[in-house]
Amino acid sequence: MCGIVGYIGDRDLLPILLVGLERLSYRGYDSAGIAAISDGEMSYWKRAGKIRELEDTVKTLSITHAMGIGHTRWATHGESSEINAHPHVSQGKKIALVHNGIIENYLSLKKQLTKEGHIFRSQTDSEVIVHLIERYLHDDLEEAVEKAVQDLTGTWAIAVVAECDPDKIVVARKGSPLIIGLGKDENYISSDINAIITHTKEVVYMDDDEIAIIEKQNVTIRKIGGEVITKKVNHISWDAIMQEKGGYDHFMLKEIYEQPAVIRNIISKYINSDNTIEFKHINLEKQDLARVSRFIIQACGTSWHAGLIGKYLMEKYTRTLTEVDFSSEFRYRQMITDGAGGEVVVAISQSGETADTLACIREAKCKFYNILSFVNVKGSTIDRESNAVIYTHSGPEIGVASTKNYLAQLMCVYLFTIYLGQLKWTLSQEQVDLMLQNLKRVPEYVEQILAQADKIKAIAEKYSSSREFIFIGRGLNYPSALEGALKLKEISYIHATGYPAGELKHGPIALIDSDLPVVCIAPQSATYDKMLGNIQEVRARKGKTIIIATEGDESIAQYADDIIYIPLAPEDLTPILVAVPLQLLAYYIAIKLDCDVDQPRNLAKSVTVE
Ligand code: M6R
């Protein structure tokens, strides 16, 4: 999704903005631009395509003692083109604006402004904002921005600069994230910490309906139409080095290989030396948690798959009714509550900024549900707006395809299930001890799977020319099948579908022929025999089977065109293990097809529009 970066201070402006834009690029973008005010004059540059194009345009320039704003655009209204790229400038080219979000009433505003004589250059919704600011600007930019945003319906994070007010960047937020980075005699703005973390770790998170004036030595934040407010300064614990590729060809591969360390970190964060589980940021009383009668999990994409696995675990070990829904669907359905206060909405989100998920928790809060969130990015909007948070502690995830955070989500959901099972007395101490003992072996198991990367690469290359894949699994590994298919299609653009294996015969089996690879997730489990039957149904129709099975299961090899083994582990932990070969399979297929795995076409890392 779109990204914003801005700087005011004495240093060379353009490298700060360009590096910031590069660091935002993982969010997904199709064009980029910059506006600067120096010596009271505004200049701006924008290009469709890669940031490199923009860089080539400005590389000979040096602008110091200045301020500027930059933007990466992910098209919503209007195609990807130079004219639709941000910044958008006012008619007189004295004001520049960058915007993230969607202005829902832009058509009526555009009509009105056109009547007043404003000429629009782009097809975007964003451009109306700069024309509105121009309409209201006499000599005070802050006042004009404040008036303009009051005319808007929708979501926005905006940053505005103007020639008439050359020492300030004015920013405002409603519904889209915006962070202010604090420096000494310099300040920054960004839609995400990645763009500014090399410069400062002291940040202020803007909340909805706030406006801020960013000057070299000052930051002033007010509620729209209200008094100045004092906000908490937060210290960021992530290091800039975590955002580097560290010798790997792609962030995705680096993040896949980081998984054993991520899991070890989660174990050390949440399991005490006396084998008790502790979640420091669950601000719900233990007795209230023990009384929860229903969990409603809502999430998107990979996080939704983690939620599906959470349902299996929570129902099995805590005997608590657990529903899972896509955030984008849940938000618009009737939320039916028993009125007894025993229901908790669980949001799962890596970024903590996914607009659909955020909208759900806001709606659920209005209906008096408590919100428990599993979030990776500390300080994100979902983190700040939840009653209780479990951090997934996977560090910055830059690859658009979620990998290490998925495993982290599964680990955290598993730990939460055990914690809740203890509170609800549905798990005995012996069961808990055994579950934790097994869990602690997971990093080693993941390392053993990573050691087979060459074999998985060879399998990936063998099937890379297939134009379609089916993934099947049962029980806890039905969501694994969905996740395997999602990974493949998002980075390789090959059509792939995940099914519960038992559903094959109800329709999808018609697709099977000798050209179709079927990835069969078949570790040792309660439904292993049924799975074996489903694999044979595929074989009988000449489908190509790539089987993921448990080490030592030699008999299944006779049904496999290719086989990948995972270490023997309890069924509940197999989704964590099978995810790794599925990630590597997708990665190596995409590499073979020469796809941009870290920034796949059309995709955004953090989807901040509904
Ligand atoms: O940040 P979130 O976990 O809320 O994001 C949800 C999805 O957008 C995300 O998982 C997406 O599906 C990934 N690209 C999957 O790899």
Boltz pocket constraint, residues with backbone or C-beta under 6 A from the ligand:
constraints:
  - pocket:
      binder: B
      contacts: [[A, 300], [A, 301], [A, 302], [A, 303], [A, 304], [A, 348], [A, 349], [A, 350], [A, 351], [A, 352], [A, 353], [A, 354], [A, 357], [A, 400], [A, 401], [A, 402], [A, 403], [A, 486], [A, 487], [A, 490], [A, 604], [A, 605], [A, 606], [A, 607]]
      max_distance: 6.0
